[in-house]
Amino acid sequence: MAVYKKIELVGTSSDGLEDAIRAAIKKASETLRHLDWFEVKEIRGNIDEGNVRSFQVVLQVGFKLD
């Protein structure tokens, strides 16, 4: 039987949503073990002079506890 913990992360990128997700997961994997899944909760972005400047993705990441 396994027990999991969920944490919330916010990834950002000027290149797109997928890059924002990957950046958040990559950074979390530097200090957390057993990352197993993620779930996107919110998507938003910044606008500058009528153009999309960057993306923000709020996600929950689940990992198995030792």
Contact map, one row per residue, 1 for C-alpha under 8 A:
111000000000000000000000000000000000000000000000000000000000000000
111100000000000000000000000000000000000000000000000000000000000110
111110000000000000000000000000000000000000000000000000000000000110
011111000000000000000000000000000000000000000000000000000000011110
001111100000000000000000000000000000000000000000000000000000011110
000111110000000000000000000000000000000000000000000000000001111000
000011111000000000000000000000000000000000000000000000000001110000
000001111100000000000000000000000000000000000000000000000111100000
000000111110000000000001000000000000000000000000000000000111100000
000000011111000000000001000000000000000000000000000000011110000000
000000001111100000011111000000000000000000000000000000011110000000
000000000111110010111011000000000000000000000000000001111000000000
000000000011111110110010000000000000000000000000000001110000000000
000000000001111100000000000000000000000000000000000011100000000000
000000000000111110110000000000000000000000000000000001100000000000
000000000000111111110000000000000000000000000000000001100000000000
000000000001101111111000000000000000000000100000000000111000000000
000000000000000111111100000000000000000000000000000000000000000000
000000000001101111111110000000000000000000000000000000000000000000
000000000011101111111111000000000000000000000000000000111000000000
000000000011000011111111100000000000000000000000000000001010000000
000000000010000001111111110000000000000000000000000000000000000000
000000000011100000111111111000000000000000000000000000000000000000
000000001111000000011111111100000000000000000000000000000000000000
000000000000000000001111111110000000000000000000000000000000100000
000000000000000000000111111111000000000000000000000000000000000000
000000000000000000000011111111100000000000000000000000000000000000
000000000000000000000001111111110000000000000000000000000000000000
000000000000000000000000111111111010000000000000000000000000000000
000000000000000000000000011111110000000000000000000000000000000000
000000000000000000000000001111111000000000000000000000000000000000
000000000000000000000000000111111110000000000000000000000000000000
000000000000000000000000000010111110000000000000000000000000001100
000000000000000000000000000000011111000000000000000000000000001110
000000000000000000000000000010011111100000000000000000000000111100
000000000000000000000000000000000111110000000000000000000000111100
000000000000000000000000000000000011111000000000000000000000111000
000000000000000000000000000000000001111100000000000000000011110000
000000000000000000000000000000000000111110000000000000000011100000
000000000000000000000000000000000000011111100000000000001111000000
000000000000000000000000000000000000001111100000000000001111000000
000000000000000000000000000000000000000111110000000000001110000000
000000000000000010000000000000000000000111111000000000111100000000
000000000000000000000000000000000000000001111100000000111000000000
000000000000000000000000000000000000000000111110000111110000000000
000000000000000000000000000000000000000000011111000111100000000000
000000000000000000000000000000000000000000001111111111000000000000
000000000000000000000000000000000000000000000111111110000000000000
000000000000000000000000000000000000000000000011111000000000000000
000000000000000000000000000000000000000000000011111100000000000000
000000000000000000000000000000000000000000000011111110000000000000
000000000000000000000000000000000000000000001111011111100000000000
000000000000010000000000000000000000000000001111001111100000000000
000000000001111100000000000000000000000000001110000111110000000000
000000000001111110010000000000000000000000111100000111111000000000
000000000111100010010000000000000000000000111000000001111100000000
000000000111000010011000000000000000000111110000000000111110000000
000000011110000000000000000000000000000111100000000000011111000000
000000011110000000001000000000000000011111000000000000001111100000
000001111000000000000000000000000000011110000000000000000111110000
000001111000000000000000100000000011111000000000000000000011111000
000111100000000000000000000000000011110000000000000000000001111100
000111000000000000000000000000001111100000000000000000000000111110
011110000000000000000000000000001111000000000000000000000000011111
011110000000000000000000000000000100000000000000000000000000001111
000000000000000000000000000000000000000000000000000000000000000111
